[in-house]
Amino acid sequence: MSMVQSGKLNLDSAHSLETRGGRTDTFKRVDFPTPFPAGSDVIVQVTVQTFNGPETPGVRLHEVSSTGFKIRLNEIYGGGVTADGKHVSETIGWTAYTV
């Protein structure tokens, strides 16, 4: 039986681009309202729901578990645009479910 939870948060990035894999001290922790059963395979999907900054925001997730996840927002490179990683506050919607 699948279990589904969802939420939203306002997230910005005051930090420059992260260039080292695994470094998560600039990530924000999101705890699920109700933890999923221990041992569950949890999937988290996120969507940027606002357009407050003109550059393209990127969203990264880390440490998805039955109790929550870590999330980070930063600007991304693309289309010849140079980004510094810093981005204004955007509303991020998330959905988590078991598979």
Secondary structure, DSSP 8 states (H G I E B T S, - for coil): ---EEEEEEEEEE-S----STT--TT-EEEE-SS---TT--EEEEEEE----SSS-EEEEEE---SSEEEEEEEE--BTTB---S-EEEEEEEEEEEE-
